[in-house]
Amino acid sequence: MSFRWLSRGNASSGMGVSDHSKSTFMDLKRRRVHRYVIFNIDEKKKEVVVEKTGGPAESYEDFAAALPENDCRYAVYDYDFVTSDNCQKSKIFFIAWSPSTSPIRAKMLYATSRERFRRDLDGVHCEIQATDPTEMDLEVLKERAN
């Protein structure tokens, strides 16, 4: 059994992060121009890039529907909620989406790059690792936000 692909560049240390990915995250965090950002790994560029953004009016259902059924992605979601004290709050969730039906190579690539990418996203409040939609549904976010 050969594991040559494991020794390819950056497989163990994680992919780089594009400047556009960082600035798009900052737009979500500071200016709130996005409800969510979905990232994918561009293997040719060897970096994490923005795949899709959702406007402030988009729902959690729109976000969940934008994730591919059979491939891995990273995502950040800006979750607005009201506390038991009736205060409006917001928390940014980092979601590592790795469905069980995705290719093993993609799972390995996203798993080895996750920590490096996550460190570049300063301001994330909660993390979720999801392999199927029930592990990241809106109830899970509500529970984690409180």
Steps between C-alpha positions, in 0.01 A plus 500: 500500500645833397449825687692726262222761498546552875850637444395757238575863585319641800300184570614484860536869571181619330430717201567870482216750529431749223489870589151512349386230746634700795347828383163335428496359853582847639210644297269246666643569845531880500274637232241219507458509122474118487285258697733216407813416303576157355863416429660220300854384443649583162760227460667667201559821695557304823278736698158543652281725283150648520245290314176682590367776721148557623350844551379624840137417418568134417374234740669207667310273261659687206841444657444128565370451145815666358728232647571210263349163587807296407805720557678671789497874567581750771244764584436786738149602597399818685221387732272766651295413807320651799617402849270411790560859620352622170834627367584478130828311451703349219751215493718385215509125446777316317363186336721224364263318262622149418209281389547126534441464124791727404818351353760380752765718338285811553436406864875462561583826324241701692586333832872578468438861393229588751708622794720723287197658334307533826793688662477764227135570584532714811159563655329162462299419813399136446612206287295217358628187326212359294476182295125524434245785510358402840836576666479864391130580492366823643418339836867407545601864438237625747626257765867590446434875492364507855 
